[in-house]
Protein backbone atom coordinates (compact mmCIF):
# COMPACT_ATOMS: atom_id res chain seq x y z
CA UNK A 1 0.00 0.00 0.00
CA UNK A 2 2.79 2.40 0.84
CA UNK A 3 4.29 1.86 -2.62
CA UNK A 4 0.99 2.77 -4.26
CA UNK A 5 0.80 5.91 -2.13
CA UNK A 6 4.26 6.91 -3.35
CA UNK A 7 3.15 6.53 -6.95
CA UNK A 8 0.10 8.66 -6.18
CA UNK A 9 2.36 11.33 -4.64
CA UNK A 10 4.53 11.35 -7.77
CA UNK A 11 1.50 11.79 -10.02
CA UNK A 12 0.25 14.63 -7.82
CA UNK A 13 3.75 16.13 -7.46
CA UNK A 14 3.46 16.02 -3.68
CA UNK A 15 6.52 15.89 -1.46
CA UNK A 16 7.04 13.47 1.43
CA UNK A 17 7.75 15.08 4.80
CA UNK A 18 7.57 12.01 7.06
CA UNK A 19 7.82 8.32 6.27
CA UNK A 20 6.88 5.43 8.56
CA UNK A 21 5.20 2.04 7.93
CA UNK A 22 2.23 3.25 9.99
CA UNK A 23 2.11 6.91 8.90
CA UNK A 24 3.11 8.94 5.84
CA UNK A 25 2.92 12.72 5.69
CA UNK A 26 2.79 14.35 2.28
CA UNK A 27 2.98 18.08 1.45
CA UNK A 28 1.19 19.67 -1.47
CA UNK A 29 3.21 22.16 -3.55
CA UNK A 30 2.69 25.88 -3.10
CA UNK A 31 0.83 27.55 -5.94
CA UNK A 32 -1.89 30.08 -6.63
CA UNK A 33 -4.41 27.45 -5.51
CA UNK A 34 -2.49 25.76 -2.72
CA UNK A 35 -0.59 26.96 0.36
CA UNK A 36 1.33 23.76 0.91
CA UNK A 37 -1.20 21.75 2.90
CA UNK A 38 -0.15 18.72 4.91
CA UNK A 39 -1.85 15.40 4.16
CA UNK A 40 -1.47 12.88 6.99
CA UNK A 41 -2.08 9.25 6.02
CA UNK A 42 -2.36 6.56 8.71
CA UNK A 43 -1.96 2.99 7.47
CA UNK A 44 -3.15 -0.31 8.95
CA UNK A 45 -3.94 -3.79 7.72
CA UNK A 46 -7.38 -2.74 6.47
CA UNK A 47 -6.26 0.24 4.41
CA UNK A 48 -5.58 3.87 5.21
CA UNK A 49 -7.23 7.02 6.51
CA UNK A 50 -6.19 10.48 5.34
CA UNK A 51 -6.49 13.97 6.79
CA UNK A 52 -5.62 17.21 5.00
CA UNK A 53 -4.72 20.29 7.05
CA UNK A 54 -2.76 23.52 6.84
CA UNK A 55 0.86 23.23 7.92
CA UNK A 56 0.42 26.43 9.93
CA UNK A 57 -2.59 28.23 11.34
CA UNK A 58 -4.47 30.11 8.64
CA UNK A 59 -7.40 32.53 8.55
CA UNK A 60 -8.42 31.15 5.16
CA UNK A 61 -11.32 28.67 5.29
CA UNK A 62 -9.88 25.38 4.14
CA UNK A 63 -12.70 22.82 4.15
CA UNK A 64 -13.15 22.74 0.35
CA UNK A 65 -9.43 22.87 -0.26
CA UNK A 66 -8.76 19.96 2.10
CA UNK A 67 -11.58 17.92 0.62
CA UNK A 68 -10.16 18.51 -2.86
CA UNK A 69 -6.77 17.24 -1.66
CA UNK A 70 -8.36 14.06 -0.33
CA UNK A 71 -10.39 13.54 -3.51
CA UNK A 72 -7.26 13.96 -5.65
CA UNK A 73 -5.36 11.52 -3.43
CA UNK A 74 -8.06 8.86 -3.78
CA UNK A 75 -8.15 9.31 -7.57
CA UNK A 76 -4.36 9.08 -7.86
CA UNK A 77 -4.28 6.04 -5.56
CA UNK A 78 -6.94 4.28 -7.62
CA UNK A 79 -4.94 4.99 -10.78
CA UNK A 80 -1.75 3.68 -9.17
CA UNK A 81 -3.46 0.40 -8.27
CA UNK A 82 -4.05 -0.38 -11.92
CA UNK A 83 -0.88 1.18 -13.38
CA UNK A 84 1.88 -0.09 -11.06
CA UNK A 85 3.08 -3.55 -12.05
CA UNK A 86 3.90 -6.24 -9.45
CA UNK A 87 7.57 -6.07 -10.50
CA UNK A 88 7.77 -2.32 -9.87
CA UNK A 89 5.92 -2.72 -6.58
CA UNK A 90 8.36 -5.42 -5.43
CA UNK A 91 11.38 -3.28 -6.39
CA UNK A 92 9.98 -0.24 -4.56
CA UNK A 93 9.22 -2.32 -1.47
CA UNK A 94 12.75 -3.76 -1.50
CA UNK A 95 14.19 -0.24 -1.62
CA UNK A 96 12.05 0.75 1.37
CA UNK A 97 13.21 -2.28 3.32
CA UNK A 98 16.87 -1.60 2.52
CA UNK A 99 16.53 2.01 3.68
CA UNK A 100 15.29 0.80 7.07
CA UNK A 101 11.92 2.54 6.80
CA UNK A 102 9.87 -0.63 7.22
CA UNK A 103 11.65 -1.64 10.46
CA UNK A 104 11.09 1.59 12.39
CA UNK A 105 9.65 1.31 15.88
CA UNK A 106 5.95 2.10 16.25
CA UNK A 107 6.79 4.94 18.67
CA UNK A 108 8.34 6.87 15.76
CA UNK A 109 5.13 6.94 13.73
CA UNK A 110 4.19 10.41 15.01
CA UNK A 111 7.71 11.74 15.47
CA UNK A 112 7.02 14.55 12.98
CA UNK A 113 4.28 16.07 15.11
CA UNK A 114 5.15 19.14 17.18
CA UNK A 115 3.54 19.95 20.51
CA UNK A 116 4.52 22.80 22.79
CA UNK A 117 4.64 20.37 25.70
CA UNK A 118 7.48 18.59 23.90
CA UNK A 119 9.76 21.65 24.05
CA UNK A 120 11.25 20.44 27.32
CA UNK A 121 12.22 17.14 25.69
CA UNK A 122 14.76 19.01 23.56
CA UNK A 123 16.80 19.52 26.74
CA UNK A 124 16.52 15.99 28.15
CA UNK A 125 19.01 13.43 26.77
CA UNK A 126 17.37 10.02 26.52
CA UNK A 127 18.17 6.69 24.96
CA UNK A 128 16.72 7.34 21.51
CA UNK A 129 17.66 11.04 21.35
CA UNK A 130 20.76 11.75 23.41
CA UNK A 131 23.48 13.69 21.56
CA UNK A 132 21.41 16.64 20.33
CA UNK A 133 19.86 17.52 23.73
CA UNK A 134 23.30 17.12 25.34
CA UNK A 135 24.88 19.59 22.91
CA UNK A 136 22.01 22.02 23.46
CA UNK A 137 22.33 21.70 27.23
CA UNK A 138 26.05 22.45 27.18
CA UNK A 139 25.55 25.65 25.19
CA UNK A 140 22.66 26.77 27.40
CA UNK A 141 24.56 26.07 30.63
CA UNK A 142 27.62 27.96 29.37
CA UNK A 143 25.44 30.93 28.43
CA UNK A 144 23.68 30.96 31.80
CA UNK A 145 27.03 30.88 33.60
CA UNK A 146 28.26 33.77 31.43
CA UNK A 147 25.23 35.90 32.29
CA UNK A 148 25.41 35.04 36.00
CA UNK A 149 29.07 36.08 36.02
CA UNK A 150 28.11 39.52 34.72
CA UNK A 151 28.33 39.14 30.93
CA UNK A 152 25.63 41.12 29.09
CA UNK A 153 22.90 38.74 27.89
CA UNK A 154 22.37 40.63 24.62
CA UNK A 155 25.75 42.11 23.66
CA UNK A 156 28.75 40.52 25.36
CA UNK A 157 32.06 42.27 24.74
CA UNK A 158 34.94 40.75 22.82
CA UNK A 159 36.88 40.51 26.07
CA UNK A 160 34.02 38.54 27.63
CA UNK A 161 33.92 36.11 24.72
CA UNK A 162 37.68 35.54 24.85
CA UNK A 163 37.51 35.01 28.61
CA UNK A 164 34.87 32.30 28.14
CA UNK A 165 36.66 30.44 25.35
CA UNK A 166 36.01 32.39 22.16
CA UNK A 167 38.29 31.73 19.18
CA UNK A 168 40.69 34.64 18.75
CA UNK A 169 43.85 34.36 16.68
CA UNK A 170 46.04 36.17 19.21
CA UNK A 171 45.20 33.65 21.95
CA UNK A 172 44.66 30.50 19.89
CA UNK A 173 47.97 30.72 18.03
CA UNK A 174 49.70 31.43 21.33
CA UNK A 175 49.01 27.81 22.28
CA UNK A 176 45.41 27.91 23.54
CA UNK A 177 44.24 25.43 20.89
CA UNK A 178 41.32 24.30 23.02
CA UNK A 179 39.54 27.47 21.87
CA UNK A 180 38.90 25.78 18.51
CA UNK A 181 36.36 23.60 20.34
CA UNK A 182 35.20 25.72 23.28
CA UNK A 183 34.11 28.54 20.97
CA UNK A 184 31.45 26.16 19.59
CA UNK A 185 29.61 26.41 22.93
CA UNK A 186 29.98 30.17 23.54
CA UNK A 187 27.32 32.50 22.11
CA UNK A 188 27.14 36.21 21.39
CA UNK A 189 23.88 36.99 23.17
CA UNK A 190 20.54 35.29 23.79
CA UNK A 191 19.26 35.78 20.22
CA UNK A 192 22.38 34.13 18.80
CA UNK A 193 21.91 31.22 21.19
CA UNK A 194 18.21 30.71 20.40
CA UNK A 195 18.68 30.72 16.63
CA UNK A 196 21.58 28.29 16.81
CA UNK A 197 19.85 25.90 19.21
CA UNK A 198 16.74 25.84 17.02
CA UNK A 199 18.85 25.00 13.95
CA UNK A 200 20.73 22.33 15.93
CA UNK A 201 17.47 20.78 17.13
CA UNK A 202 16.01 20.67 13.60
CA UNK A 203 19.00 18.90 12.08
CA UNK A 204 19.44 16.66 15.12
CA UNK A 205 15.86 15.37 14.90
CA UNK A 206 16.59 14.01 11.43
CA UNK A 207 20.26 13.11 11.74
CA UNK A 208 20.59 11.42 15.13
CA UNK A 209 18.13 8.57 14.44
CA UNK A 210 20.04 7.96 11.23
CA UNK A 211 23.60 8.09 12.60
CA UNK A 212 23.35 7.40 16.31
CA UNK A 213 24.55 9.44 19.27
CA UNK A 214 28.28 8.68 18.99
CA UNK A 215 28.55 9.73 15.36
CA UNK A 216 26.57 12.94 15.93
CA UNK A 217 28.78 13.94 18.86
CA UNK A 218 31.94 13.07 16.95
CA UNK A 219 30.85 14.88 13.79
CA UNK A 220 29.84 17.96 15.79
CA UNK A 221 33.33 18.14 17.31
CA UNK A 222 35.20 17.39 14.06
CA UNK A 223 33.29 19.83 11.86
CA UNK A 224 33.13 22.43 14.64
CA UNK A 225 36.91 22.41 15.06
CA UNK A 226 37.45 22.62 11.29
CA UNK A 227 34.99 25.53 11.12
CA UNK A 228 37.00 27.28 13.84
CA UNK A 229 40.22 26.71 11.88
CA UNK A 230 38.58 28.24 8.79
CA UNK A 231 37.54 31.26 10.84
CA UNK A 232 41.03 31.54 12.34
CA UNK A 233 42.57 31.43 8.87
CA UNK A 234 40.23 34.02 7.35
CA UNK A 235 39.93 36.63 10.11
CA UNK A 236 42.94 38.64 11.26
CA UNK A 237 41.66 40.05 14.52
CA UNK A 238 38.11 38.83 15.12
CA UNK A 239 36.68 36.92 18.08
CA UNK A 240 34.67 33.99 16.75
CA UNK A 241 32.04 32.24 18.86
CA UNK A 242 28.91 30.16 18.40
CA UNK A 243 27.72 26.71 17.42
CA UNK A 244 26.83 27.68 13.85
CA UNK A 245 30.05 26.33 12.32
CA UNK A 246 29.46 22.90 13.86
CA UNK A 247 25.75 23.09 12.98
CA UNK A 248 26.62 23.84 9.35
CA UNK A 249 28.88 20.80 9.62
CA UNK A 250 25.94 18.59 10.59
CA UNK A 251 23.86 20.08 7.77
CA UNK A 252 26.76 19.32 5.42
CA UNK A 253 26.76 15.69 6.59
CA UNK A 254 23.01 15.50 6.02
CA UNK A 255 23.23 17.11 2.56
CA UNK A 256 25.88 14.59 1.53
CA UNK A 257 23.77 11.65 2.71
CA UNK A 258 20.69 13.04 0.96
CA UNK A 259 22.50 12.69 -2.37
CA UNK A 260 22.94 8.96 -1.75
CA UNK A 261 20.40 6.14 -1.61
CA UNK A 262 20.58 5.87 2.19
CA UNK A 263 17.08 7.33 2.50
CA UNK A 264 14.11 6.62 0.31
CA UNK A 265 14.07 8.88 -2.75
CA UNK A 266 10.69 10.41 -1.91
CA UNK A 267 11.98 11.57 1.47
CA UNK A 268 15.32 12.65 -0.01
CA UNK A 269 13.72 15.00 -2.49
CA UNK A 270 11.67 16.86 0.13
CA UNK A 271 14.50 17.14 2.66
CA UNK A 272 17.14 18.04 0.07
CA UNK A 273 15.00 20.93 -1.10
CA UNK A 274 14.25 22.36 2.34
CA UNK A 275 17.77 21.90 3.76
CA UNK A 276 19.39 23.22 0.60
CA UNK A 277 17.29 26.38 0.82
CA UNK A 278 18.21 26.78 4.51
CA UNK A 279 21.93 26.48 3.82
CA UNK A 280 21.96 28.80 0.79
CA UNK A 281 19.83 31.43 2.56
CA UNK A 282 22.10 31.52 5.61
CA UNK A 283 25.27 31.73 3.52
CA UNK A 284 23.83 34.61 1.47
CA UNK A 285 22.60 36.30 4.65
CA UNK A 286 26.12 36.02 6.06
CA UNK A 287 27.50 38.14 3.20
CA UNK A 288 26.03 41.28 4.75
CA UNK A 289 28.69 41.35 7.46
CA UNK A 290 28.72 40.64 11.18
CA UNK A 291 28.36 36.90 10.47
CA UNK A 292 31.26 34.45 10.47
CA UNK A 293 30.69 32.97 7.03
CA UNK A 294 34.21 31.52 7.05
CA UNK A 295 33.19 29.24 9.91
CA UNK A 296 29.92 28.39 8.15
CA UNK A 297 31.67 27.42 4.92
CA UNK A 298 34.40 25.54 6.78
CA UNK A 299 31.82 23.58 8.73
CA UNK A 300 29.70 22.88 5.65
CA UNK A 301 32.62 21.66 3.53
CA UNK A 302 34.02 19.44 6.28
CA UNK A 303 30.50 18.10 6.91
CA UNK A 304 30.02 17.17 3.27
CA UNK A 305 33.40 15.39 3.31
CA UNK A 306 32.50 13.47 6.46
CA UNK A 307 29.03 12.66 5.16
CA UNK A 308 30.30 10.99 2.00
CA UNK A 309 33.03 9.25 4.01
CA UNK A 310 30.67 7.59 6.49
CA UNK A 311 28.10 6.56 3.87
CA UNK A 312 29.70 3.14 3.14
CA UNK A 313 29.77 2.35 6.87
CA UNK A 314 26.08 3.22 7.19
CA UNK A 315 25.24 0.95 4.27
CA UNK A 316 27.33 -1.89 5.73
CA UNK A 317 26.83 -1.81 9.51
CA UNK A 318 28.16 -5.36 9.79
CA UNK A 319 31.65 -4.25 8.58
CA UNK A 320 33.27 -3.38 11.91
CA UNK A 321 36.55 -2.12 10.49
CA UNK A 322 34.71 0.23 8.19
CA UNK A 323 32.89 1.87 11.11
CA UNK A 324 36.01 3.54 12.51
CA UNK A 325 38.10 3.95 9.36
CA UNK A 326 35.23 5.85 7.69
CA UNK A 327 35.61 8.49 10.40
CA UNK A 328 39.35 8.27 11.10
CA UNK A 329 40.60 8.66 7.51
CA UNK A 330 38.66 11.86 6.61
CA UNK A 331 39.42 13.26 10.06
CA UNK A 332 43.14 12.83 9.39
CA UNK A 333 42.75 14.49 5.99
CA UNK A 334 40.85 17.43 7.51
CA UNK A 335 43.44 17.69 10.29
CA UNK A 336 46.24 17.90 7.71
CA UNK A 337 44.32 20.57 5.77
CA UNK A 338 43.71 22.49 8.98
CA UNK A 339 47.35 22.17 9.96
CA UNK A 340 48.41 23.59 6.61
CA UNK A 341 45.97 26.52 7.00
CA UNK A 342 47.22 27.34 10.50
CA UNK A 343 50.84 26.91 9.41
CA UNK A 344 50.35 29.50 6.67
CA UNK A 345 49.26 32.15 9.17
CA UNK A 346 51.58 34.86 10.48
CA UNK A 347 53.11 33.42 13.64
CA UNK A 348 53.74 36.50 15.77
CA UNK A 349 50.35 38.13 16.22
CA UNK A 350 50.12 36.79 19.76
CA UNK A 351 53.48 38.41 20.61
CA UNK A 352 52.22 41.69 19.18
CA UNK A 353 49.08 41.44 21.33
CA UNK A 354 51.22 40.95 24.42
CA UNK A 355 53.09 44.11 23.43
CA UNK A 356 49.75 45.87 23.11
CA UNK A 357 48.99 45.13 26.75
CA UNK A 358 52.23 46.86 27.72
CA UNK A 359 51.39 49.70 25.31
CA UNK A 360 48.07 50.24 27.09
CA UNK A 361 49.90 50.68 30.41
CA UNK A 362 52.28 53.20 28.83
CA UNK A 363 49.32 55.04 27.32
CA UNK A 364 47.62 55.32 30.72
CA UNK A 365 50.77 56.90 32.15
CA UNK A 366 51.15 59.12 29.09
CA UNK A 367 47.65 60.55 29.55
CA UNK A 368 48.12 61.08 33.30
CA UNK A 369 48.69 64.83 32.86
CA UNK A 370 45.18 65.16 31.38
CA UNK A 371 43.56 63.33 34.31
CA UNK A 372 44.65 65.68 37.08
CA UNK A 373 42.04 67.16 39.37
CA UNK A 374 40.64 70.61 38.63
CA UNK A 375 42.71 73.33 40.27
CA UNK A 376 46.05 71.58 39.82
CA UNK A 377 48.77 74.19 39.39
CA UNK A 378 50.94 74.48 36.31
CA UNK A 379 53.95 73.46 38.39
CA UNK A 380 52.20 70.25 39.48
CA UNK A 381 51.14 69.57 35.89
CA UNK A 382 54.72 70.03 34.72
CA UNK A 383 56.00 67.56 37.33
CA UNK A 384 53.53 64.88 36.18
CA UNK A 385 54.39 65.56 32.56
CA UNK A 386 58.15 65.31 33.15
CA UNK A 387 58.03 62.30 35.48
CA UNK A 388 55.21 60.20 33.97
CA UNK A 389 53.79 61.34 30.65
CA UNK A 390 56.90 62.11 28.61
CA UNK A 391 58.84 58.97 29.70
CA UNK A 392 55.74 56.82 29.06
CA UNK A 393 55.36 57.97 25.44
CA UNK A 394 59.07 57.49 24.82
CA UNK A 395 58.84 53.96 26.19
CA UNK A 396 55.75 53.28 24.05
CA UNK A 397 57.67 54.29 20.93
CA UNK A 398 60.60 52.04 21.85
CA UNK A 399 58.13 49.19 22.36
CA UNK A 400 56.53 49.70 18.94
CA UNK A 401 59.86 49.97 17.18
CA UNK A 402 60.82 46.67 18.79
CA UNK A 403 57.95 44.92 16.95
CA UNK A 404 59.37 45.74 13.52
CA UNK A 405 60.74 42.24 12.97
CA UNK A 406 57.57 40.36 13.89
CA UNK A 407 55.67 38.23 11.36
CA UNK A 408 52.30 39.99 11.55
CA UNK A 409 48.95 39.71 9.80
CA UNK A 410 47.85 42.63 7.58
CA UNK A 411 45.47 43.85 10.29
CA UNK A 412 48.24 43.89 12.89
CA UNK A 413 50.61 45.64 10.46
CA UNK A 414 47.99 48.33 9.88
CA UNK A 415 47.35 48.67 13.59
CA UNK A 416 51.09 48.97 14.30
CA UNK A 417 51.46 51.75 11.72
CA UNK A 418 48.53 53.63 13.23
CA UNK A 419 49.94 53.34 16.75
CA UNK A 420 53.34 54.57 15.64
CA UNK A 421 51.75 57.65 14.06
CA UNK A 422 49.61 58.11 17.17
CA UNK A 423 52.57 57.80 19.55
CA UNK A 424 54.72 60.18 17.51
CA UNK A 425 51.96 62.76 17.66
CA UNK A 426 51.57 62.20 21.40
CA UNK A 427 55.28 62.83 21.88
CA UNK A 428 54.98 66.07 19.90
CA UNK A 429 51.81 67.01 21.79
CA UNK A 430 53.55 66.43 25.14
CA UNK A 431 56.46 68.67 24.06
CA UNK A 432 54.06 71.45 23.09
CA UNK A 433 52.17 71.20 26.39
CA UNK A 434 55.52 71.41 28.22
CA UNK A 435 56.36 74.58 26.28
CA UNK A 436 52.95 76.04 27.09
CA UNK A 437 53.39 75.35 30.80
CA UNK A 438 56.89 76.87 30.96
CA UNK A 439 56.40 79.82 28.57
CA UNK A 440 52.76 80.23 27.51
CA UNK A 441 51.96 82.13 24.30
CA UNK A 442 49.22 82.15 21.67
CA UNK A 443 51.37 80.52 18.99
CA UNK A 444 52.05 77.48 21.18
CA UNK A 445 48.36 77.22 22.06
CA UNK A 446 47.55 77.20 18.33
CA UNK A 447 50.07 74.44 17.72
CA UNK A 448 48.55 72.40 20.56
CA UNK A 449 45.08 72.71 19.01
CA UNK A 450 46.41 71.49 15.67
CA UNK A 451 48.13 68.59 17.39
CA UNK A 452 44.89 67.52 19.06
CA UNK A 453 43.14 67.74 15.67
CA UNK A 454 45.76 65.42 14.15
CA UNK A 455 45.27 62.98 17.03
CA UNK A 456 41.52 62.97 16.44
CA UNK A 457 42.16 62.32 12.77
CA UNK A 458 44.49 59.38 13.49
CA UNK A 459 42.07 57.78 15.96
CA UNK A 460 38.97 58.57 13.92
CA UNK A 461 40.14 56.72 10.80
CA UNK A 462 41.09 53.50 12.57
Buried (B, 14 or more C-beta within 10 A) or exposed (E): BBBBBBBBBBBBEBBBBBBBBBBBBBBBEEEEEBBBBBBBBBBEEEEBEBEBEBEEEEEEEBEEBBEBBBEBBEEBBEBBEEEBEEEEBEEBEEBBEEBBBBEBEEEBBBBBEEEEEEEEEBBEBEEEBBBBBBBBBEBBEBBEEBBEEEBEEEEBEBEBBBBBBBBBBBBBBBEBBEBBBBBBBBBBBBEBBEBBBEBBBBBBBBBBBBBBBEBBBBBBBBBBBBBBBBBBBBBBBBBBBBBBBBBBBBBBBBBBBBEBEBBBBBBBBBBBEBBEEBBEEBBEEBEEEEBBBBBBBBBBBBBBBBBBBBBBBBEEEEEEEBBEBBBEEBBEBBBEBBEEBBEEBBBBBBBBBEBBEEBEEBBEBBBBBEEEEEEEEEEEBBEBBBEBBBBBBBBBBEBBEEBEEBEBBEBBBBBBEBBBBBBBBBBBBBBBBBBBBEEEEEEBEEBBEEBEEBBEEBEEEE
